[in-house]
């Protein structure tokens, strides 16, 4: 007797969906690409023989990571043609110290930007090992390398990505960011400079659709001028809302009711070291419609 196809346990997939979105987002940096990857994983899940899968979680992790790797290789080629700096899509929540303290460091824009320094397989191995705690035997099967090779890849990636842990007072950081925003709004260059480290950097991503600095703006005087000049372009039309951009204090700036940019501020020692500013409309689509992920 020939057995029919095994039933598709949709509930098992839906339980894992937020985690799979999180894996794909950390790999690719945009929600749209992450959703495409997870949709492909769902199609494969529908057509596999579920009687042969004892544990859906590792199977789905492996499939999602492999699909994301393929997308990342293609995305790497696309980014070579990208207009200006490329930043990951910001994940926005309402501002608040308690919420910020609970957010995973692996979703911070700074962390994701550093991950872009890694090659696709390095990124996959590092995320699976250090962020999601996948055993190296499963990682080796996923990326097609030996287990010892994966351990070496993870070790090298850690050296490139990790930095010494820093105790962060998110509430105090919020005060620094708010004070900087007030100084920018007032056009007070001295006050703006006082809230920036001398080697401060501003990175703005507008893609091909929005005006943005085509290269990182480096040095406190240049960053201060850039931010004040940007604010002066819309003196009576701006609305600024404090938010958390996955672990960093940030703001949403709207012009005539439309979201124009999301900025995340990295603070160390009571001053802003890095401003990451997203203006590309394609990466602002989920600002007011967050996607569940872990």
C-alpha positions in Angstrom: 0.0 0.0 0.0 1.4 3.4 -0.9 1.2 6.0 1.8 -0.2 9.4 0.9 1.7 12.7 1.5 2.2 13.5 5.1 0.0 16.3 6.5 1.6 19.7 6.7 1.9 20.8 10.4 1.4 24.5 9.8 1.3 25.2 13.6 4.9 24.1 13.9 6.0 26.5 11.2 4.0 29.4 12.6 5.5 28.9 16.0 9.0 29.2 14.5 8.2 32.1 12.1 9.3 35.0 14.3 12.6 33.2 14.9 13.1 32.4 11.2 12.4 36.0 10.3 15.0 37.0 12.9 17.6 34.7 11.4 16.9 35.9 7.8 16.8 39.6 8.9 20.2 39.4 10.6 21.6 37.7 7.5 20.2 40.1 5.0 19.4 43.4 6.8 16.0 44.1 5.3 12.6 42.8 6.3 11.4 42.4 2.7 14.3 40.0 1.9 13.8 38.2 5.3 10.1 37.6 4.5 11.0 36.3 1.0 13.4 33.9 2.6 10.9 32.6 5.1 8.2 32.3 2.4 10.6 30.1 0.4 11.2 28.1 3.6 7.5 27.7 4.1 7.1 26.3 0.5 9.9 23.8 1.2 8.2 22.9 4.5 4.9 22.2 2.7 6.5 19.8 0.2 8.8 17.8 2.5 8.0 14.5 4.1 7.3 15.5 7.7 7.4 11.8 8.8 11.2 12.0 8.3 11.6 15.2 10.5 11.8 14.5 14.2 12.6 18.1 15.2 11.2 20.9 13.0 13.2 23.6 14.7 16.7 22.6 13.5 15.3 21.5 10.1 13.8 25.0 9.6 16.9 26.7 10.9 19.0 24.9 8.3 16.7 25.5 5.4 16.2 29.2 6.2 19.9 29.8 6.6 20.7 28.1 3.3 18.1 30.1 1.5 19.4 33.3 3.2 23.0 32.4 2.1 21.9 32.3 -1.5 20.1 35.6 -1.2 23.1 37.2 0.6 25.4 36.2 -2.3 23.1 37.9 -4.7 22.5 40.9 -2.4 26.3 41.4 -2.1 26.5 41.9 -5.9 23.5 44.3 -5.8 25.1 46.4 -3.0 28.2 47.0 -5.2 25.8 49.1 -7.3 24.0 50.7 -4.4 23.9 54.6 -4.4 25.8 55.8 -1.3 26.3 53.9 2.0 24.1 50.8 2.7 22.5 50.4 6.1 20.3 47.7 7.5 16.6 48.4 7.7 15.8 50.0 11.2 13.5 48.1 13.6 11.6 50.7 15.5 9.8 50.5 18.9 8.5 53.2 21.2 11.2 54.8 23.3 11.7 53.6 26.8 14.7 52.5 29.0 13.0 49.2 30.0 12.2 48.2 26.5 15.7 49.2 25.3 17.4 47.2 28.0 15.7 44.0 26.9 16.4 44.3 23.2 19.0 41.8 21.8 22.4 43.4 20.9 22.3 41.3 17.7 19.5 43.5 16.3 21.3 46.8 16.9 22.2 48.7 13.7 25.8 49.0 14.7 26.1 45.3 15.2 24.4 44.5 11.9 26.6 47.0 10.1 29.7 45.3 11.5 28.3 42.0 10.3 28.5 43.3 6.7 32.3 43.0 7.0 31.9 39.2 7.1 31.6 37.0 4.0 28.3 35.2 3.6 29.4 31.9 5.1 31.3 33.7 8.0 28.1 35.6 8.8 26.0 32.5 8.8 28.4 30.5 11.0 28.8 33.4 13.5 25.0 34.1 13.8 24.1 30.4 14.1 26.8 29.8 16.7 26.9 32.9 18.8 23.3 34.3 18.4 21.1 31.3 18.0 23.2 28.7 19.8 23.1 26.1 17.0 25.5 23.1 17.6 28.5 23.1 15.3 27.6 19.7 13.9 24.4 21.3 12.5 26.2 24.4 11.4 28.6 22.3 9.4 25.8 20.5 7.7 24.1 23.8 6.9 27.0 25.6 5.3 28.7 22.5 3.8 32.0 22.8 5.8 33.6 20.5 8.3 32.9 21.0 12.0 36.5 22.0 12.8 36.4 24.5 9.9 33.2 26.0 11.2 34.7 26.4 14.7 37.7 28.3 13.1 35.3 30.4 11.0 33.3 31.3 14.2 36.5 32.2 16.1 37.8 34.5 13.3 34.4 36.1 13.0 34.3 36.8 16.7 37.6 38.6 16.6 36.3 40.9 13.8 32.8 41.5 15.3 33.1 41.5 19.0 34.3 44.4 21.2 34.6 44.6 24.9 31.3 44.7 26.7 30.3 48.1 27.9 27.8 49.0 30.7 25.2 51.2 29.1 22.8 53.5 30.9 20.1 53.7 28.3 18.2 56.3 30.3 21.2 58.6 30.4 21.9 58.0 26.7 18.3 59.1 26.0 19.0 62.4 27.7 22.1 62.9 25.6 20.2 62.2 22.3 17.3 64.5 23.4 19.8 67.3 24.2 21.5 66.8 20.9 18.2 67.0 19.0 17.2 70.2 20.8 20.6 71.8 19.9 20.2 70.8 16.3 16.7 72.3 16.2 18.0 75.5 17.7 20.9 75.6 15.2 23.3 76.1 18.1 26.6 74.7 16.7 28.5 74.9 20.0 25.8 72.9 21.8 25.7 70.3 19.0 29.5 69.9 19.1 29.4 69.5 22.9 27.3 66.4 22.4 29.5 64.8 19.8 32.8 63.0 20.2 35.6 64.6 18.2 35.7 61.6 15.8 31.9 61.3 15.5 30.6 59.8 12.3 27.2 60.2 10.5 26.2 57.6 8.0 23.1 58.3 5.9 21.3 55.9 3.6 19.0 57.4 1.0 19.5 54.9 -1.8 18.7 56.2 -5.2 15.4 57.8 -4.1 16.4 60.3 -1.4 19.1 62.8 -1.0 21.8 61.7 1.5 25.5 62.0 2.0 27.2 59.7 -0.5 30.0 59.0 1.9 30.2 58.9 5.7 30.5 62.3 7.3 33.5 62.2 9.6 34.5 64.5 12.5 32.4 66.5 14.9 32.5 69.8 13.0 31.4 68.2 9.7 28.7 66.1 11.4 27.3 69.1 13.3 27.1 71.2 10.1 25.4 68.3 8.2 22.8 67.7 10.9 22.0 71.4 11.4 21.8 72.0 7.7 19.5 69.1 7.3 17.1 70.4 10.0 17.1 73.8 8.4 15.8 72.5 5.2 12.4 71.9 6.8 12.2 74.4 9.7 8.4 74.6 10.1 7.4 71.2 8.9 9.3 68.8 11.1 7.8 66.5 13.7 10.3 64.5 15.8 9.3 61.5 17.8 11.7 59.7 20.2 11.9 55.9 19.6 14.2 53.0 20.2 15.9 51.6 17.1 16.6 48.1 18.4 18.8 48.9 21.3 19.9 52.4 20.4 18.1 55.6 21.2 16.7 57.2 18.1 14.1 59.4 16.5 11.6 59.3 13.7 11.5 62.6 11.7 8.3 63.2 9.8 7.7 66.0 7.2 4.1 67.1 6.8 2.9 63.8 8.3 5.1 61.5 6.2 8.1 59.6 7.7 11.2 61.2 6.2 13.9 59.5 8.2 14.8 57.3 11.1 18.0 58.0 13.0 19.8 55.8 15.6 22.4 57.3 17.9 25.3 55.3 19.4 26.4 56.9 22.7 29.6 56.3 24.6 30.8 58.2 27.6 28.0 60.7 27.5 28.5 61.8 23.9 27.3 60.6 20.5 29.9 58.7 18.5 27.8 57.5 15.6 24.6 58.6 13.9 23.0 56.2 11.5 20.3 57.8 9.4 17.8 55.9 7.1 16.0 57.9 4.4 15.6 55.2 1.8 11.7 54.8 1.6 12.0 51.1 0.8 13.6 50.6 4.3 11.0 52.8 6.1 7.9 50.7 5.2 7.8 48.9 8.5 8.4 51.8 10.8 4.8 52.0 11.9 4.1 48.3 11.2 6.7 46.3 13.1 7.3 42.7 12.1 7.5 40.1 14.9 10.9 38.5 15.1 13.3 37.0 17.7 
